[in-house]
Amino acid sequence: MDDQRQNVIREPYCILRQWLSVASHVAPASQPRCACLATVDAAGQPATRMTNVRQINAAGLTFYTTLGSRVAGKIDNNPHVSLQFHWPQLRRSVHVSGTVSDVSALRSQLQFARYPREVQLGMHGIWASEKRSLCSRIMDYLAGISVSAPAPEEPLPLPWNWGGFLLQPSLYEFWHDNCDASSRRCMRFQRCLTLPRGRRYRVVNANRYDWVFDSFVEYGS
């Protein structure tokens, strides 16, 4: 087994990035980075919404949202979430679940700087219209300060109510439907830090990189 193959096996995020690369090449207009985010609120009620996953690496999966929104509120109450990618053109989907933590303000600023300026201005416009009092906006206007439309050459600051979350996975499931849709195969990776490193089983393998791997076929009705 070559080094590249070993890297794929020990780090399931490498498989996700490979599948995402294929999906981006085959169907770029389908927004392959868009995934369904599932959260649970303090009352135990589940909710889903779509989000764009911006970074995928060994640390986890990073997405961004408005702080104080319903998404952020549910995450604050319960950090256990899941993401579901679906690429029908490839008959593939990926389920990732784990716990979420905040990303640094610097990292959020770097992501914010990648957006087109008109998008940045729009985000600041929402901030000005929804989060600031009328009195504050009048005072800014009288002082000659413009929050939503600074000089064209002036970099825009990070909105105070916008930031990112890092999903640290404990489970990856890679699903691939058969062409006749009668069955689908799943490769499953579960993080398990309690098993001794290097211990192996006939069906379930716990390798020295702390991921337990198994695979199975699920048949339709």
C-alpha positions as CSV (number, residue, x, y, z in Angstrom):
1,M,0.0,0.0,0.0
2,D,1.5,3.3,-1.0
3,D,1.8,6.4,1.2
4,Q,-1.1,8.2,-0.4
5,R,-3.4,5.2,0.1
6,Q,-2.3,4.9,3.7
7,N,-3.1,8.6,4.2
8,V,-6.6,8.1,2.8
9,I,-7.3,5.2,5.2
10,R,-6.0,6.9,8.3
11,E,-7.7,10.2,7.7
12,P,-11.3,9.9,6.4
13,Y,-11.4,13.7,5.6
14,C,-9.1,12.9,2.7
15,I,-11.8,10.7,1.2
16,L,-14.3,13.5,1.7
17,R,-12.1,16.0,-0.1
18,Q,-11.5,13.6,-2.9
19,W,-15.2,13.0,-3.4
20,L,-15.9,16.8,-3.2
21,S,-13.2,17.4,-5.8
22,V,-14.9,14.9,-8.2
23,A,-18.3,16.5,-7.5
24,S,-17.0,20.0,-8.2
25,H,-15.6,18.8,-11.5
26,V,-18.7,16.8,-12.6
27,A,-21.4,19.2,-11.5
28,P,-20.0,22.6,-10.3
29,A,-23.3,24.3,-10.7
30,S,-24.9,22.1,-8.1
31,Q,-22.9,23.8,-5.3
32,P,-21.1,20.7,-4.1
33,R,-19.9,22.4,-0.9
34,C,-23.5,23.0,0.2
35,A,-24.6,20.6,3.0
36,C,-27.6,20.0,5.2
37,L,-26.8,21.0,8.8
38,A,-28.8,19.3,11.5
39,T,-29.0,20.7,15.1
40,V,-31.0,20.0,18.2
41,D,-32.3,22.8,20.5
42,A,-32.5,22.9,24.2
43,A,-36.0,21.2,24.1
44,G,-34.7,18.3,22.1
45,Q,-36.3,19.4,18.8
46,P,-34.3,18.8,15.7
47,A,-33.9,21.4,12.9
48,T,-32.1,21.4,9.5
49,R,-30.9,24.1,7.2
50,M,-28.4,24.4,4.3
51,T,-24.9,25.8,4.8
52,N,-21.7,26.1,2.8
53,V,-18.7,24.2,4.2
54,R,-15.7,26.4,3.5
55,Q,-12.8,24.4,4.9
56,I,-12.2,20.6,5.3
57,N,-9.0,19.4,6.9
58,A,-7.6,17.2,9.7
59,A,-9.0,19.6,12.3
60,G,-12.6,19.2,10.9
61,L,-15.2,21.0,8.8
62,T,-15.7,24.8,9.0
63,F,-18.8,26.7,8.2
64,Y,-19.9,30.3,8.9
65,T,-23.1,32.0,10.0
66,T,-24.6,35.0,11.7
67,L,-23.9,34.8,15.4
68,G,-27.1,35.1,17.4
69,S,-29.1,33.5,14.7
70,R,-31.3,30.4,15.3
71,V,-28.4,28.2,14.0
72,A,-25.9,29.7,16.4
73,G,-28.4,29.6,19.3
74,K,-29.1,25.9,18.8
75,I,-25.4,25.2,18.6
76,D,-24.8,27.1,21.8
77,N,-27.4,24.9,23.5
78,N,-26.2,21.6,22.1
79,P,-22.8,21.4,20.3
80,H,-23.6,18.0,18.8
81,V,-24.5,18.5,15.1
82,S,-24.3,16.6,11.8
83,L,-23.7,17.6,8.1
84,Q,-25.0,15.7,5.1
85,F,-23.6,16.2,1.6
86,H,-25.5,14.8,-1.3
87,W,-24.3,14.6,-4.9
88,P,-27.0,12.8,-7.0
89,Q,-25.0,13.0,-10.2
90,L,-22.4,10.7,-8.6
91,R,-24.9,8.7,-6.5
92,R,-22.8,9.6,-3.5
93,S,-23.5,11.2,-0.1
94,V,-21.5,11.8,3.0
95,H,-22.7,12.0,6.6
96,V,-20.5,13.7,9.2
97,S,-21.3,14.1,12.8
98,G,-19.5,15.4,15.9
99,T,-19.2,18.4,18.2
100,V,-18.9,22.1,17.3
101,S,-16.7,24.8,18.6
102,D,-16.1,28.5,17.7
103,V,-13.3,29.4,15.3
104,S,-11.0,32.3,16.1
105,A,-11.9,35.9,15.1
106,L,-8.8,36.0,13.0
107,R,-9.9,32.9,11.0
108,S,-13.4,34.5,10.6
109,Q,-11.8,37.7,9.4
110,L,-9.7,35.8,6.8
111,Q,-12.8,34.1,5.5
112,F,-14.8,37.4,5.4
113,A,-12.0,39.0,3.4
114,R,-12.5,36.3,0.7
115,Y,-16.0,37.4,-0.1
116,P,-16.7,39.9,-2.9
117,R,-16.9,43.5,-1.6
118,E,-20.6,43.8,-2.5
119,V,-21.3,40.7,-0.3
120,Q,-19.3,42.3,2.5
121,L,-21.2,45.6,2.2
122,G,-24.5,43.7,2.2
123,M,-23.5,41.9,5.4
124,H,-22.6,45.2,7.1
125,G,-25.9,46.6,5.8
126,I,-27.8,43.9,7.6
127,W,-25.8,44.6,10.7
128,A,-26.6,48.3,10.5
129,S,-30.3,47.9,9.8
130,E,-31.1,45.1,12.2
131,K,-28.6,45.3,15.1
132,R,-28.0,49.0,15.7
133,S,-30.4,51.4,17.3
134,L,-31.9,54.3,15.3
135,C,-30.2,56.7,17.7
136,S,-26.8,55.1,17.1
137,R,-27.2,55.3,13.3
138,I,-28.3,59.0,13.5
139,M,-25.2,59.8,15.7
140,D,-22.9,58.0,13.2
141,Y,-24.5,59.9,10.3
142,L,-24.0,63.2,12.1
143,A,-20.4,62.3,12.9
144,G,-19.8,61.5,9.3
145,I,-19.3,57.8,9.9
146,S,-20.6,55.3,7.4
147,V,-20.6,51.7,8.6
148,S,-22.2,50.2,5.5
149,A,-20.3,52.1,2.8
150,P,-16.7,53.0,3.7
151,A,-14.2,54.4,1.2
152,P,-13.7,51.9,-1.7
153,E,-10.0,51.4,-0.8
154,E,-10.7,50.8,2.9
155,P,-10.8,47.2,4.1
156,L,-14.0,46.3,5.8
157,P,-13.9,45.0,9.4
158,L,-15.4,41.8,10.4
159,P,-19.1,42.2,11.4
160,W,-19.4,41.7,15.2
161,N,-22.3,39.3,14.7
162,W,-20.7,37.0,12.2
163,G,-18.3,34.1,12.7
164,G,-17.5,30.5,12.1
165,F,-17.9,27.1,13.7
166,L,-15.6,24.0,13.5
167,L,-17.2,20.6,13.4
168,Q,-14.8,18.1,14.9
169,P,-16.0,14.8,13.5
170,S,-16.5,11.6,15.5
171,L,-18.2,9.8,12.6
172,Y,-17.9,9.7,8.8
173,E,-20.2,7.7,6.6
174,F,-19.5,7.5,2.9
175,W,-22.6,6.2,0.9
176,H,-22.5,5.1,-2.7
177,D,-25.7,3.9,-4.4
178,N,-25.6,1.1,-7.0
179,C,-26.8,2.0,-10.5
180,D,-30.0,0.1,-10.1
181,A,-30.7,1.9,-6.8
182,S,-31.5,-1.5,-5.2
183,S,-28.7,-1.2,-2.7
184,R,-26.0,1.1,-1.5
185,R,-22.6,0.6,0.1
186,C,-21.4,2.5,3.2
187,M,-17.8,3.0,4.4
188,R,-18.0,4.1,8.1
189,F,-15.3,5.6,10.2
190,Q,-15.8,6.1,13.9
191,R,-13.4,7.8,16.2
192,C,-12.6,5.6,19.1
193,L,-9.9,6.7,21.5
194,T,-10.6,3.9,24.0
195,L,-9.4,1.0,22.0
196,P,-5.6,0.2,22.1
197,R,-3.8,1.4,19.1
198,G,-3.0,-1.2,16.5
199,R,-5.7,-3.6,17.6
200,R,-7.6,-5.3,14.7
201,Y,-10.7,-7.4,14.3
202,R,-11.9,-9.4,11.4
203,V,-14.7,-7.0,10.4
204,V,-14.0,-3.9,12.4
205,N,-10.5,-2.4,12.3
206,A,-9.1,0.0,14.9
207,N,-5.8,1.3,13.5
208,R,-3.2,3.3,15.2
209,Y,-4.8,6.5,13.9
210,D,-7.8,6.1,16.3
211,W,-10.4,5.5,13.6
212,V,-12.5,2.4,13.7
213,F,-13.5,1.3,10.2
214,D,-16.2,-1.0,8.8
215,S,-18.2,-1.3,5.7
216,F,-21.6,-2.8,4.8
217,V,-24.3,-2.9,2.1
218,E,-27.8,-1.6,2.7
219,Y,-30.6,-3.1,0.5
220,G,-33.7,-1.1,-0.5
221,S,-37.3,-2.3,0.0
